[in-house]
Amino acid sequence: MKLVESILTKNPCYTAGRKITVKGLMLHSVGCPQPSAQVFVKNWNKASYDRACVHGFIDGKGDFL
């Protein structure tokens, strides 16, 4: 398994500076045939993206981002 660290430094959840205590892990389908988690990282790493706070992604290849 290959681990890739990609911190969404432009996302409002990151820039707010609050600490989030992770209490569990939930895996779910995003509802679209997206083979690469990197697409979500790229699209959600924007100051204007305020619809989700993300702890991590797992893509179809089993890579963790």
Jmol script that loads the backbone (N, CA, C; Angstrom):
load data "model"
ATOM      1  N   MET A   1       0.846  -1.170   0.000  1.00  0.00           N
ATOM      2  CA  MET A   1       0.000   0.000   0.000  1.00  0.00           C
ATOM      3  C   MET A   1       0.895   1.237   0.000  1.00  0.00           C
ATOM      4  N   LYS A   2       0.554   2.190  -0.839  1.00  0.00           N
ATOM      5  CA  LYS A   2       1.305   3.440  -0.935  1.00  0.00           C
ATOM      6  C   LYS A   2       0.531   4.542  -0.216  1.00  0.00           C
ATOM      7  N   LEU A   3       1.165   5.218   0.724  1.00  0.00           N
ATOM      8  CA  LEU A   3       0.543   6.336   1.437  1.00  0.00           C
ATOM      9  C   LEU A   3       1.041   7.646   0.846  1.00  0.00           C
ATOM     10  N   VAL A   4       0.120   8.539   0.554  1.00  0.00           N
ATOM     11  CA  VAL A   4       0.451   9.846  -0.002  1.00  0.00           C
ATOM     12  C   VAL A   4      -0.170  10.909   0.899  1.00  0.00           C
ATOM     13  N   GLU A   5       0.649  11.814   1.409  1.00  0.00           N
ATOM     14  CA  GLU A   5       0.125  12.883   2.254  1.00  0.00           C
ATOM     15  C   GLU A   5      -0.134  14.112   1.402  1.00  0.00           C
ATOM     16  N   SER A   6      -1.375  14.565   1.409  1.00  0.00           N
ATOM     17  CA  SER A   6      -1.784  15.770   0.685  1.00  0.00           C
ATOM     18  C   SER A   6      -2.656  16.580   1.631  1.00  0.00           C
ATOM     19  N   ILE A   7      -2.120  17.615   2.214  1.00  0.00           N
ATOM     20  CA  ILE A   7      -2.858  18.426   3.175  1.00  0.00           C
ATOM     21  C   ILE A   7      -3.589  19.537   2.429  1.00  0.00           C
ATOM     22  N   LEU A   8      -4.891  19.644   2.681  1.00  0.00           N
ATOM     23  CA  LEU A   8      -5.720  20.637   1.996  1.00  0.00           C
ATOM     24  C   LEU A   8      -5.570  21.990   2.691  1.00  0.00           C
ATOM     25  N   THR A   9      -4.452  22.643   2.484  1.00  0.00           N
ATOM     26  CA  THR A   9      -4.108  23.873   3.204  1.00  0.00           C
ATOM     27  C   THR A   9      -4.966  25.079   2.822  1.00  0.00           C
ATOM     28  N   LYS A  10      -5.676  25.007   1.708  1.00  0.00           N
ATOM     29  CA  LYS A  10      -6.522  26.128   1.280  1.00  0.00           C
ATOM     30  C   LYS A  10      -7.979  25.939   1.690  1.00  0.00           C
ATOM     31  N   ASN A  11      -8.362  24.733   2.115  1.00  0.00           N
ATOM     32  CA  ASN A  11      -9.732  24.432   2.501  1.00  0.00           C
ATOM     33  C   ASN A  11     -10.078  25.173   3.789  1.00  0.00           C
ATOM     34  N   PRO A  12     -11.277  25.759   3.884  1.00  0.00           N
ATOM     35  CA  PRO A  12     -11.667  26.509   5.089  1.00  0.00           C
ATOM     36  C   PRO A  12     -11.564  25.715   6.391  1.00  0.00           C
ATOM     37  N   CYS A  13     -11.761  24.423   6.342  1.00  0.00           N
ATOM     38  CA  CYS A  13     -11.624  23.610   7.565  1.00  0.00           C
ATOM     39  C   CYS A  13     -10.186  23.654   8.087  1.00  0.00           C
ATOM     40  N   TYR A  14      -9.221  23.713   7.189  1.00  0.00           N
ATOM     41  CA  TYR A  14      -7.817  23.789   7.583  1.00  0.00           C
ATOM     42  C   TYR A  14      -7.456  25.205   8.030  1.00  0.00           C
ATOM     43  N   THR A  15      -7.892  26.193   7.272  1.00  0.00           N
ATOM     44  CA  THR A  15      -7.502  27.571   7.573  1.00  0.00           C
ATOM     45  C   THR A  15      -8.184  28.114   8.828  1.00  0.00           C
ATOM     46  N   ALA A  16      -9.267  27.468   9.272  1.00  0.00           N
ATOM     47  CA  ALA A  16      -9.942  27.904  10.502  1.00  0.00           C
ATOM     48  C   ALA A  16      -9.062  27.673  11.726  1.00  0.00           C
ATOM     49  N   GLY A  17      -8.113  26.755  11.618  1.00  0.00           N
ATOM     50  CA  GLY A  17      -7.166  26.524  12.705  1.00  0.00           C
ATOM     51  C   GLY A  17      -7.704  25.725  13.875  1.00  0.00           C
ATOM     52  N   ARG A  18      -8.893  25.170  13.738  1.00  0.00           N
ATOM     53  CA  ARG A  18      -9.457  24.350  14.817  1.00  0.00           C
ATOM     54  C   ARG A  18      -8.881  22.948  14.756  1.00  0.00           C
ATOM     55  N   LYS A  19      -8.716  22.336  15.916  1.00  0.00           N
ATOM     56  CA  LYS A  19      -8.278  20.958  15.975  1.00  0.00           C
ATOM     57  C   LYS A  19      -9.487  20.048  15.994  1.00  0.00           C
ATOM     58  N   ILE A  20      -9.457  19.003  15.205  1.00  0.00           N
ATOM     59  CA  ILE A  20     -10.537  18.040  15.154  1.00  0.00           C
ATOM     60  C   ILE A  20     -10.050  16.745  15.789  1.00  0.00           C
ATOM     61  N   THR A  21     -10.781  16.238  16.749  1.00  0.00           N
ATOM     62  CA  THR A  21     -10.440  14.961  17.366  1.00  0.00           C
ATOM     63  C   THR A  21     -11.173  13.861  16.607  1.00  0.00           C
ATOM     64  N   VAL A  22     -10.415  13.037  15.930  1.00  0.00           N
ATOM     65  CA  VAL A  22     -10.995  11.953  15.152  1.00  0.00           C
ATOM     66  C   VAL A  22     -11.337  10.814  16.105  1.00  0.00           C
ATOM     67  N   LYS A  23     -12.596  10.384  16.066  1.00  0.00           N
ATOM     68  CA  LYS A  23     -13.058   9.329  16.968  1.00  0.00           C
ATOM     69  C   LYS A  23     -13.348   8.033  16.237  1.00  0.00           C
ATOM     70  N   GLY A  24     -13.257   8.044  14.947  1.00  0.00           N
ATOM     71  CA  GLY A  24     -13.540   6.831  14.191  1.00  0.00           C
ATOM     72  C   GLY A  24     -13.277   7.060  12.716  1.00  0.00           C
ATOM     73  N   LEU A  25     -13.508   6.039  11.944  1.00  0.00           N
ATOM     74  CA  LEU A  25     -13.278   6.098  10.506  1.00  0.00           C
ATOM     75  C   LEU A  25     -14.513   5.547   9.810  1.00  0.00           C
ATOM     76  N   MET A  26     -15.031   6.293   8.859  1.00  0.00           N
ATOM     77  CA  MET A  26     -16.168   5.832   8.089  1.00  0.00           C
ATOM     78  C   MET A  26     -15.772   5.824   6.622  1.00  0.00           C
ATOM     79  N   LEU A  27     -15.916   4.688   5.992  1.00  0.00           N
ATOM     80  CA  LEU A  27     -15.649   4.564   4.568  1.00  0.00           C
ATOM     81  C   LEU A  27     -16.984   4.524   3.852  1.00  0.00           C
ATOM     82  N   HIS A  28     -17.107   5.317   2.803  1.00  0.00           N
ATOM     83  CA  HIS A  28     -18.338   5.288   2.032  1.00  0.00           C
ATOM     84  C   HIS A  28     -18.057   5.659   0.594  1.00  0.00           C
ATOM     85  N   SER A  29     -18.947   5.273  -0.249  1.00  0.00           N
ATOM     86  CA  SER A  29     -18.843   5.601  -1.656  1.00  0.00           C
ATOM     87  C   SER A  29     -19.245   7.053  -1.850  1.00  0.00           C
ATOM     88  N   VAL A  30     -18.542   7.735  -2.733  1.00  0.00           N
ATOM     89  CA  VAL A  30     -18.881   9.126  -3.003  1.00  0.00           C
ATOM     90  C   VAL A  30     -19.983   9.240  -4.054  1.00  0.00           C
ATOM     91  N   GLY A  31     -20.433   8.111  -4.551  1.00  0.00           N
ATOM     92  CA  GLY A  31     -21.558   8.109  -5.480  1.00  0.00           C
ATOM     93  C   GLY A  31     -21.199   8.411  -6.918  1.00  0.00           C
ATOM     94  N   CYS A  32     -19.925   8.314  -7.234  1.00  0.00           N
ATOM     95  CA  CYS A  32     -19.532   8.522  -8.628  1.00  0.00           C
ATOM     96  C   CYS A  32     -18.359   7.602  -8.953  1.00  0.00           C
ATOM     97  N   PRO A  33     -18.202   7.224 -10.207  1.00  0.00           N
ATOM     98  CA  PRO A  33     -17.127   6.327 -10.600  1.00  0.00           C
ATOM     99  C   PRO A  33     -15.791   7.064 -10.728  1.00  0.00           C
ATOM    100  N   GLN A  34     -15.214   7.472  -9.615  1.00  0.00           N
ATOM    101  CA  GLN A  34     -13.969   8.237  -9.620  1.00  0.00           C
ATOM    102  C   GLN A  34     -12.818   7.323  -9.191  1.00  0.00           C
ATOM    103  N   PRO A  35     -11.913   6.986 -10.102  1.00  0.00           N
ATOM    104  CA  PRO A  35     -10.848   6.049  -9.770  1.00  0.00           C
ATOM    105  C   PRO A  35      -9.673   6.669  -9.011  1.00  0.00           C
ATOM    106  N   SER A  36      -9.635   7.984  -8.862  1.00  0.00           N
ATOM    107  CA  SER A  36      -8.472   8.623  -8.244  1.00  0.00           C
ATOM    108  C   SER A  36      -8.877   9.595  -7.139  1.00  0.00           C
ATOM    109  N   ALA A  37      -8.389   9.345  -5.932  1.00  0.00           N
ATOM    110  CA  ALA A  37      -8.649  10.256  -4.816  1.00  0.00           C
ATOM    111  C   ALA A  37      -7.999  11.616  -5.053  1.00  0.00           C
ATOM    112  N   GLN A  38      -6.960  11.664  -5.853  1.00  0.00           N
ATOM    113  CA  GLN A  38      -6.260  12.914  -6.125  1.00  0.00           C
ATOM    114  C   GLN A  38      -7.178  13.949  -6.767  1.00  0.00           C
ATOM    115  N   VAL A  39      -8.193  13.502  -7.501  1.00  0.00           N
ATOM    116  CA  VAL A  39      -9.164  14.423  -8.110  1.00  0.00           C
ATOM    117  C   VAL A  39      -9.916  15.180  -7.017  1.00  0.00           C
ATOM    118  N   PHE A  40     -10.315  14.466  -5.949  1.00  0.00           N
ATOM    119  CA  PHE A  40     -11.007  15.119  -4.840  1.00  0.00           C
ATOM    120  C   PHE A  40     -10.071  16.071  -4.108  1.00  0.00           C
ATOM    121  N   VAL A  41      -8.838  15.660  -3.900  1.00  0.00           N
ATOM    122  CA  VAL A  41      -7.866  16.525  -3.229  1.00  0.00           C
ATOM    123  C   VAL A  41      -7.720  17.831  -4.004  1.00  0.00           C
ATOM    124  N   LYS A  42      -7.575  17.729  -5.301  1.00  0.00           N
ATOM    125  CA  LYS A  42      -7.396  18.924  -6.138  1.00  0.00           C
ATOM    126  C   LYS A  42      -8.631  19.837  -6.100  1.00  0.00           C
ATOM    127  N   ASN A  43      -9.821  19.232  -6.199  1.00  0.00           N
ATOM    128  CA  ASN A  43     -11.044  20.031  -6.243  1.00  0.00           C
ATOM    129  C   ASN A  43     -11.439  20.614  -4.894  1.00  0.00           C
ATOM    130  N   TRP A  44     -11.091  19.953  -3.798  1.00  0.00           N
ATOM    131  CA  TRP A  44     -11.513  20.405  -2.470  1.00  0.00           C
ATOM    132  C   TRP A  44     -10.475  21.288  -1.799  1.00  0.00           C
ATOM    133  N   ASN A  45      -9.295  21.423  -2.370  1.00  0.00           N
ATOM    134  CA  ASN A  45      -8.256  22.268  -1.788  1.00  0.00           C
ATOM    135  C   ASN A  45      -8.380  23.695  -2.323  1.00  0.00           C
ATOM    136  N   LYS A  46      -9.530  24.291  -2.060  1.00  0.00           N
ATOM    137  CA  LYS A  46      -9.818  25.664  -2.507  1.00  0.00           C
ATOM    138  C   LYS A  46     -10.471  26.425  -1.359  1.00  0.00           C
ATOM    139  N   ALA A  47     -10.171  27.692  -1.243  1.00  0.00           N
ATOM    140  CA  ALA A  47     -10.778  28.525  -0.197  1.00  0.00           C
ATOM    141  C   ALA A  47     -12.291  28.587  -0.357  1.00  0.00           C
ATOM    142  N   SER A  48     -12.780  28.434  -1.562  1.00  0.00           N
ATOM    143  CA  SER A  48     -14.215  28.524  -1.822  1.00  0.00           C
ATOM    144  C   SER A  48     -14.961  27.220  -1.512  1.00  0.00           C
ATOM    145  N   TYR A  49     -14.238  26.135  -1.256  1.00  0.00           N
ATOM    146  CA  TYR A  49     -14.906  24.842  -1.003  1.00  0.00           C
ATOM    147  C   TYR A  49     -15.203  24.715   0.487  1.00  0.00           C
ATOM    148  N   ASP A  50     -16.437  25.027   0.865  1.00  0.00           N
ATOM    149  CA  ASP A  50     -16.810  25.001   2.282  1.00  0.00           C
ATOM    150  C   ASP A  50     -17.902  23.979   2.576  1.00  0.00           C
ATOM    151  N   ARG A  51     -18.007  22.967   1.743  1.00  0.00           N
ATOM    152  CA  ARG A  51     -19.070  21.975   1.910  1.00  0.00           C
ATOM    153  C   ARG A  51     -18.635  20.714   2.628  1.00  0.00           C
ATOM    154  N   ALA A  52     -17.342  20.541   2.916  1.00  0.00           N
ATOM    155  CA  ALA A  52     -16.898  19.313   3.567  1.00  0.00           C
ATOM    156  C   ALA A  52     -15.568  19.522   4.288  1.00  0.00           C
ATOM    157  N   CYS A  53     -15.428  18.825   5.400  1.00  0.00           N
ATOM    158  CA  CYS A  53     -14.155  18.739   6.118  1.00  0.00           C
ATOM    159  C   CYS A  53     -13.691  17.292   5.994  1.00  0.00           C
ATOM    160  N   VAL A  54     -12.493  17.094   5.551  1.00  0.00           N
ATOM    161  CA  VAL A  54     -12.021  15.756   5.210  1.00  0.00           C
ATOM    162  C   VAL A  54     -10.836  15.355   6.073  1.00  0.00           C
ATOM    163  N   HIS A  55     -10.862  14.107   6.535  1.00  0.00           N
ATOM    164  CA  HIS A  55      -9.714  13.554   7.252  1.00  0.00           C
ATOM    165  C   HIS A  55      -8.835  12.737   6.324  1.00  0.00           C
ATOM    166  N   GLY A  56      -9.425  12.125   5.315  1.00  0.00           N
ATOM    167  CA  GLY A  56      -8.643  11.321   4.389  1.00  0.00           C
ATOM    168  C   GLY A  56      -9.491  10.717   3.287  1.00  0.00           C
ATOM    169  N   PHE A  57      -8.818  10.245   2.259  1.00  0.00           N
ATOM    170  CA  PHE A  57      -9.449   9.580   1.129  1.00  0.00           C
ATOM    171  C   PHE A  57      -8.752   8.244   0.915  1.00  0.00           C
ATOM    172  N   ILE A  58      -9.473   7.292   0.394  1.00  0.00           N
ATOM    173  CA  ILE A  58      -8.888   6.042  -0.073  1.00  0.00           C
ATOM    174  C   ILE A  58      -9.358   5.884  -1.503  1.00  0.00           C
ATOM    175  N   ASP A  59      -8.434   5.695  -2.418  1.00  0.00           N
ATOM    176  CA  ASP A  59      -8.881   5.569  -3.804  1.00  0.00           C
ATOM    177  C   ASP A  59      -9.006   4.105  -4.202  1.00  0.00           C
ATOM    178  N   GLY A  60      -9.419   3.877  -5.446  1.00  0.00           N
ATOM    179  CA  GLY A  60      -9.672   2.523  -5.940  1.00  0.00           C
ATOM    180  C   GLY A  60      -8.462   1.617  -5.941  1.00  0.00           C
ATOM    181  N   LYS A  61      -7.273   2.192  -5.889  1.00  0.00           N
ATOM    182  CA  LYS A  61      -6.061   1.399  -5.864  1.00  0.00           C
ATOM    183  C   LYS A  61      -5.619   1.066  -4.448  1.00  0.00           C
ATOM    184  N   GLY A  62      -6.371   1.560  -3.457  1.00  0.00           N
ATOM    185  CA  GLY A  62      -6.009   1.300  -2.070  1.00  0.00           C
ATOM    186  C   GLY A  62      -5.010   2.300  -1.512  1.00  0.00           C
ATOM    187  N   ASP A  63      -4.708   3.359  -2.263  1.00  0.00           N
ATOM    188  CA  ASP A  63      -3.785   4.386  -1.768  1.00  0.00           C
ATOM    189  C   ASP A  63      -4.511   5.301  -0.793  1.00  0.00           C
ATOM    190  N   PHE A  64      -3.868   5.676   0.267  1.00  0.00           N
ATOM    191  CA  PHE A  64      -4.440   6.587   1.247  1.00  0.00           C
ATOM    192  C   PHE A  64      -3.917   7.989   0.967  1.00  0.00           C
ATOM    193  N   LEU A  65      -4.808   8.958   0.972  1.00  0.00           N
ATOM    194  CA  LEU A  65      -4.415  10.367   0.816  1.00  0.00           C
ATOM    195  C   LEU A  65      -4.915  11.130   2.001  1.00  0.00           C
TER     196      LEU A  65
END
end "model"
wireframe off; spacefill off
backbone 0.3
color backbone group
